[in-house]
C-alpha cells in the first residue's frame, strides 16, 4: 500500500470513529456516515463508481453544522474532503 493511501485511510478512519460517536439523534449523522462509508468503499476497492464524488458535502456540513461548537470534529470532516476526496478524484 502506498504511503499516501495509508494517510487517506487514517484520515477516513478517524472521521468515521468520530462520527459514530455523535449522538444518535444528530440530524446529520446518517448523511455523514453514508458519505464516509462510500469513500471507504472506494479506497478499499469495494466500490469503483466515482460518479458520486461530486456529491460529497462533508466540508459544507462541517462549516454549517459543526465549526462553531465542535471545531475538532469539523476539522476531521475538512481533512476527509481535502485529502481523501482529492486523492480519489485524481487517482
NORSULMO-V940597 format. One record per backbone hydrogen bond with DSSP energy under -1.0 kcal/mol. CO is the residue of the C=O (numbers start at 1). NH is the residue of the N-H. If there is no record, write none. Layout:
BEGIN
co	nh
CO	NH
CO	NH
END
This chain:
BEGIN
co	nh
2	6
3	7
4	8
5	9
6	10
7	11
8	12
9	13
10	14
11	15
12	16
13	17
14	18
15	19
16	20
17	21
19	22
23	26
26	29
28	32
29	33
30	34
31	35
32	36
33	37
34	38
35	39
36	40
37	41
38	42
39	43
40	44
41	46
41	47
50	53
52	55
53	56
57	61
58	62
59	63
60	64
61	65
62	66
62	67
66	70
70	74
71	75
72	76
73	77
74	78
75	79
76	80
77	81
78	82
79	83
80	85
83	87
84	88
85	89
86	90
END
